[in-house]
């Protein structure tokens, strides 16, 4: 938040401030990103005192390397807060294939390239998180879709989890259920948040998709 406050000020973005003895910029973020995770897609709402052309360029000229404003759209004042409107996230969980095998994942057979058996991991993932019927306990996060891939000695488990009050099906629980205890791995598991979704007309869509929260002007 401090980074964006400084970027807005340095870039001349006319951000609206609250009143009182300790005014603060009127901006809010979506669900927080866990410390140590990376992200390709984060959202924030910002209230401006006046219209401004090319807010993204003004911010990007001042933001540090690694943080980039990709797109800015106008939204309706009545749009729900991001923290409650975002109800699902897509994650990429990456771990070393050697760690997976050491933890109990089956290796490839029949002379295949070195690595773990992705098909076996995929089957375990489906049986544990996709095939069982929905839990009778309402509000529990669940996996909507998932896939497993392997590239250059790294296993990627990519899945989309529902989010309820900030709770998701965690990467550690996924890895522990289909491979083994992440705490036993030689290399830490890397997590990338690839996308976030709101629900419109029973579909999971981006918060800035056309017609989701845009104004008509």
C-alpha positions as CSV (number, residue, x, y, z in Angstrom):
1,X,0.0,0.0,0.0
2,X,2.9,2.4,0.8
3,X,4.4,1.7,-2.6
4,X,1.3,2.6,-4.4
5,X,0.7,5.7,-2.3
6,X,4.1,7.0,-3.2
7,X,3.7,6.0,-6.9
8,X,0.4,7.9,-7.1
9,X,1.9,11.0,-5.4
10,X,5.0,10.9,-7.6
11,X,3.0,10.3,-10.8
12,X,0.5,13.0,-10.1
13,X,-2.5,10.7,-9.9
14,X,-5.4,12.7,-8.2
15,X,-6.2,10.1,-5.6
16,X,-9.1,11.0,-3.2
17,X,-8.2,11.1,0.5
18,X,-10.4,10.6,3.6
19,X,-11.1,13.5,6.0
20,X,-10.0,13.9,9.6
21,X,-6.8,14.3,11.4
22,X,-5.2,11.3,9.7
23,X,-6.3,11.3,6.1
24,X,-5.5,8.2,4.0
25,X,-5.8,7.4,0.3
26,X,-9.1,5.9,-0.7
27,X,-7.9,2.6,-2.1
28,X,-8.5,-1.0,-1.3
29,X,-7.0,-4.3,-2.4
30,X,-8.4,-7.8,-3.1
31,X,-7.6,-10.8,-0.9
32,X,-4.1,-10.5,0.5
33,X,-1.2,-12.5,-1.0
34,X,0.5,-14.8,1.4
35,X,4.1,-13.9,2.3
36,X,6.5,-15.6,-0.1
37,X,4.0,-16.2,-2.9
38,X,4.3,-14.6,-6.3
39,X,1.4,-13.3,-8.3
40,X,0.6,-12.5,-11.9
41,X,-2.8,-10.9,-11.3
42,X,-3.8,-8.7,-8.4
43,X,-6.6,-6.1,-8.2
44,X,-7.1,-2.8,-6.3
45,X,-9.9,-0.2,-6.2
46,X,-8.8,3.5,-6.2
47,X,-11.1,6.5,-5.9
48,X,-9.9,9.6,-7.8
49,X,-10.9,13.3,-7.3
50,X,-10.7,14.0,-11.0
51,X,-10.5,12.0,-14.3
52,X,-7.0,11.3,-15.6
53,X,-5.7,9.8,-18.8
54,X,-3.4,6.9,-18.8
55,X,-3.2,6.2,-15.0
56,X,-1.3,3.0,-15.7
57,X,1.6,4.9,-17.5
58,X,1.8,7.5,-14.7
59,X,2.1,4.7,-12.1
60,X,4.5,2.5,-14.0
61,X,6.9,5.3,-14.5
62,X,7.3,5.4,-10.7
63,X,6.7,1.8,-9.5
64,X,9.7,-0.4,-8.6
65,X,10.8,-3.2,-10.9
66,X,8.5,-6.3,-10.5
67,X,5.3,-4.3,-9.9
68,X,3.4,-3.3,-13.1
69,X,-0.1,-1.8,-13.6
70,X,-1.4,-3.8,-16.5
71,X,-4.8,-2.3,-17.0
72,X,-7.1,0.4,-15.5
73,X,-10.9,0.5,-15.9
74,X,-13.7,2.6,-14.6
75,X,-16.1,0.8,-12.2
76,X,-19.5,1.6,-10.8
77,X,-19.6,3.1,-7.3
78,X,-21.9,0.4,-6.3
79,X,-19.5,-2.4,-7.3
80,X,-18.9,-4.8,-4.4
81,X,-15.6,-4.6,-2.5
82,X,-12.9,-6.8,-4.0
83,X,-12.2,-8.6,-0.8
84,X,-15.7,-10.1,-0.7
85,X,-16.4,-10.2,-4.4
86,X,-13.5,-12.4,-5.4
87,X,-14.6,-16.0,-4.7
88,X,-12.0,-18.2,-6.4
89,X,-8.3,-18.2,-7.2
90,X,-6.1,-20.1,-9.7
91,X,-2.7,-21.2,-8.3
92,X,0.5,-22.8,-9.8
93,X,2.3,-24.9,-7.2
94,X,5.8,-25.9,-8.2
95,X,8.1,-28.5,-6.6
96,X,11.2,-30.4,-7.5
97,X,10.5,-33.8,-9.0
98,X,13.3,-35.4,-6.9
99,X,11.6,-34.1,-3.8
100,X,8.3,-35.7,-4.9
101,X,10.0,-39.1,-5.5
102,X,11.8,-38.9,-2.2
103,X,8.4,-38.2,-0.5
104,X,6.8,-41.2,-2.0
105,X,5.5,-40.2,-5.5
106,X,6.1,-43.0,-8.0
107,X,9.0,-42.4,-10.5
108,X,8.5,-42.8,-14.3
109,X,8.9,-46.4,-15.5
110,X,9.8,-48.1,-18.8
111,X,12.9,-46.0,-19.4
112,X,11.1,-42.7,-19.6
113,X,12.8,-39.4,-18.9
114,X,13.9,-38.9,-15.3
115,X,11.1,-37.6,-13.1
116,X,8.0,-38.5,-11.2
117,X,5.0,-40.2,-12.7
118,X,2.7,-37.3,-13.6
119,X,-0.2,-39.6,-14.5
120,X,-0.1,-41.2,-11.1
121,X,-0.1,-37.8,-9.3
122,X,-2.9,-36.6,-11.5
123,X,-5.0,-39.7,-10.6
124,X,-4.4,-39.1,-6.9
125,X,-5.3,-35.5,-7.3
126,X,-8.6,-36.3,-9.0
127,X,-9.5,-39.0,-6.6
128,X,-8.8,-36.9,-3.5
129,X,-10.1,-33.5,-4.6
130,X,-12.3,-33.8,-7.8
131,X,-14.1,-37.1,-7.8
132,X,-15.6,-37.1,-4.3
133,X,-19.1,-35.5,-4.0
134,X,-19.4,-32.0,-2.5
135,X,-19.1,-31.9,1.3
136,X,-22.3,-31.5,3.2
137,X,-20.6,-28.8,5.3
138,X,-21.4,-25.5,3.6
139,X,-18.8,-22.9,3.1
140,X,-15.8,-25.3,2.9
141,X,-13.4,-24.4,0.1
142,X,-13.1,-26.9,-2.7
143,X,-11.1,-27.6,-5.9
144,X,-13.0,-26.7,-9.1
145,X,-10.4,-28.0,-11.6
146,X,-6.8,-29.2,-11.5
147,X,-4.0,-30.5,-13.7
148,X,-0.4,-31.7,-13.3
149,X,2.5,-31.0,-15.6
150,X,6.3,-31.7,-15.5
151,X,9.0,-29.6,-17.1
152,X,12.7,-29.9,-16.6
153,X,12.6,-31.7,-13.3
154,X,9.8,-29.5,-11.8
155,X,6.3,-30.7,-11.1
156,X,3.5,-28.1,-11.5
157,X,0.2,-28.6,-9.8
158,X,-2.2,-26.0,-11.3
159,X,-5.6,-25.8,-9.7
160,X,-8.5,-23.4,-9.0
161,X,-9.9,-23.3,-5.5
162,X,-13.0,-21.6,-4.3
163,X,-12.4,-18.9,-1.6
164,X,-14.7,-18.4,1.4
165,X,-13.8,-15.7,3.9
166,X,-10.2,-15.8,2.6
167,X,-10.0,-19.6,3.0
168,X,-8.9,-21.8,0.1
169,X,-7.8,-25.3,-0.4
170,X,-4.1,-24.6,0.4
171,X,-1.1,-25.7,-1.7
172,X,0.4,-27.5,1.3
173,X,-2.8,-29.6,1.7
174,X,-2.8,-30.4,-2.0
175,X,0.8,-31.5,-2.0
176,X,0.6,-33.4,1.3
177,X,-2.5,-35.3,0.1
178,X,-1.1,-36.4,-3.3
179,X,2.7,-36.5,-2.8
180,X,4.0,-36.0,0.7
181,X,4.8,-33.6,3.5
182,X,6.2,-30.4,2.0
183,X,8.2,-29.8,5.2
184,X,10.4,-32.8,4.2
185,X,11.3,-31.4,0.8
186,X,14.9,-30.3,0.1
187,X,13.6,-27.3,-1.8
188,X,10.6,-25.1,-0.7
189,X,7.4,-25.3,-2.7
190,X,6.9,-22.3,-4.9
191,X,3.4,-20.8,-5.3
192,X,2.2,-18.5,-8.0
193,X,-1.3,-16.9,-7.9
194,X,-2.2,-16.9,-11.6
195,X,-5.7,-15.5,-11.5
196,X,-8.6,-14.4,-9.3
197,X,-12.3,-14.7,-10.1
198,X,-15.7,-13.3,-9.3
199,X,-19.0,-15.0,-10.1
200,X,-21.4,-13.5,-12.6
201,X,-24.4,-15.4,-14.0
202,X,-23.0,-18.6,-12.4
203,X,-19.7,-18.2,-14.2
204,X,-16.2,-17.5,-12.8
205,X,-14.9,-14.4,-14.6
206,X,-12.2,-11.8,-14.1
207,X,-13.2,-8.8,-12.0
208,X,-12.4,-6.5,-14.9
209,X,-13.9,-8.5,-17.7
210,X,-16.2,-6.4,-20.0
211,X,-19.6,-6.0,-18.4
212,X,-18.6,-7.2,-15.0
213,X,-18.0,-3.9,-13.2
214,X,-17.4,-1.3,-15.9
215,X,-19.4,1.9,-16.1
216,X,-21.1,2.9,-19.3
217,X,-19.0,6.1,-19.6
